[in-house]
Amino acid sequence: MLVGVPWRTERQPTAFPAAGEAVGETSYSAHDERRIHGVSSDVLMRLSRIIAENILGNASRRSVTAETPLLSHGLDLDSVAVLQLIMAVEVEFGVRFDEHDISIELFRTTGTLAEAVARKMPA
């Protein structure tokens, strides 16, 4: 774990929709188990919230969907933001990403990261 990385502990307003509103092209409810890109909508919703709140901050009005590119031509996350995202995902979902798990493909879109998180989650 990295030491000295600032984390926001308070809830920040985000551009992420509330239950019943749309996530990209798909609407969901808080208890919806629909699958978006092969991943439960809950995983995608939680991941999108992490990105919106912890990485983008409340200054951004960007919408985060399954198709949102995380690196170039999208959110353009730098290496520090990627590390913060990995650490936040590990805490939120109780998963662990090893060195060999980390690749550019993993961070292609929010959806590809959500798929990897879902594979690592206990059944």
C-alpha positions in Angstrom: 0.0 0.0 0.0 1.2 3.5 -0.8 1.9 5.9 2.1 1.1 9.5 1.9 -1.5 9.3 -0.9 -4.3 11.8 0.0 -7.8 10.3 0.0 -11.1 12.0 0.2 -13.1 10.7 3.1 -16.1 13.0 2.7 -18.8 12.3 0.1 -18.6 14.6 -2.9 -21.4 15.3 -5.3 -20.8 13.6 -8.5 -22.2 13.4 -12.1 -23.1 9.8 -11.5 -26.8 9.2 -11.8 -29.0 8.1 -8.8 -30.9 4.8 -8.8 -33.5 4.8 -11.5 -31.6 7.2 -13.8 -29.6 6.2 -16.8 -26.0 4.9 -16.9 -25.0 5.5 -20.5 -27.8 3.8 -22.5 -29.0 1.5 -19.6 -31.2 2.4 -16.7 -30.9 0.6 -13.4 -32.3 0.4 -9.9 -30.3 0.2 -6.7 -31.0 -3.6 -6.4 -30.8 -4.3 -10.2 -28.8 -7.4 -11.1 -28.8 -6.7 -14.8 -25.6 -7.2 -16.6 -23.9 -4.5 -18.6 -21.0 -5.8 -20.8 -21.1 -9.1 -18.9 -20.7 -7.4 -15.5 -23.4 -6.8 -12.8 -24.7 -3.3 -12.9 -23.8 -3.0 -9.2 -20.1 -3.5 -9.9 -20.2 -1.0 -12.8 -22.2 1.5 -10.7 -19.8 1.3 -7.7 -16.7 1.5 -10.0 -18.1 4.5 -11.8 -18.8 6.2 -8.4 -15.2 5.5 -7.3 -13.9 7.1 -10.5 -16.2 10.1 -10.3 -15.7 10.8 -6.6 -12.1 9.8 -5.9 -10.3 10.3 -9.2 -12.2 13.1 -11.1 -13.4 15.0 -8.0 -16.4 17.2 -7.8 -15.0 19.8 -10.2 -15.7 17.5 -13.1 -19.1 17.1 -14.7 -18.0 14.1 -16.8 -20.3 11.1 -17.0 -18.7 7.8 -16.4 -20.1 4.8 -18.4 -19.0 1.3 -19.3 -17.6 2.7 -22.5 -15.6 5.6 -21.0 -11.9 5.2 -21.9 -9.8 5.5 -18.8 -6.4 6.4 -20.4 -5.8 8.3 -23.6 -8.7 9.7 -25.6 -10.9 9.5 -22.5 -10.4 10.5 -18.9 -6.6 10.5 -19.6 -5.7 9.2 -16.2 -2.0 9.6 -15.3 0.1 7.0 -13.4 -0.8 8.5 -10.0 -4.5 8.4 -10.8 -4.2 4.8 -11.9 -2.5 3.8 -8.6 -5.2 5.7 -6.7 -7.9 3.9 -8.7 -6.4 0.5 -8.1 -6.1 1.1 -4.4 -9.7 2.4 -4.1 -11.0 -0.6 -6.1 -9.1 -3.0 -3.9 -10.7 -1.4 -0.8 -14.2 -1.1 -2.2 -14.5 -4.6 -3.6 -12.1 -6.5 -1.3 -10.0 -7.7 -4.3 -6.2 -7.6 -4.9 -4.5 -6.7 -8.2 -1.0 -8.1 -8.5 1.7 -6.7 -10.7 1.0 -9.2 -13.5 -2.7 -8.2 -13.5 -1.9 -4.5 -14.4 -2.0 -3.8 -18.1 -3.1 -1.1 -20.6 -5.9 -3.4 -21.6 -7.2 -3.5 -18.0 -7.7 0.2 -18.1 -9.0 0.4 -21.7 -12.5 1.4 -20.5 -14.5 1.4 -17.2 -16.2 -1.7 -18.5 -12.9 -3.7 -18.9 -11.9 -2.7 -15.4 -15.3 -3.7 -14.1 -15.0 -7.1 -15.8 -11.6 -7.7 -14.1 -13.0 -6.7 -10.7 -16.0 -9.0 -11.2 -13.7 -11.9 -12.0 -11.6 -11.3 -8.9 -14.6 -11.0 -6.5 -15.5 -14.0 -4.4 -18.6 -15.8 -5.6 
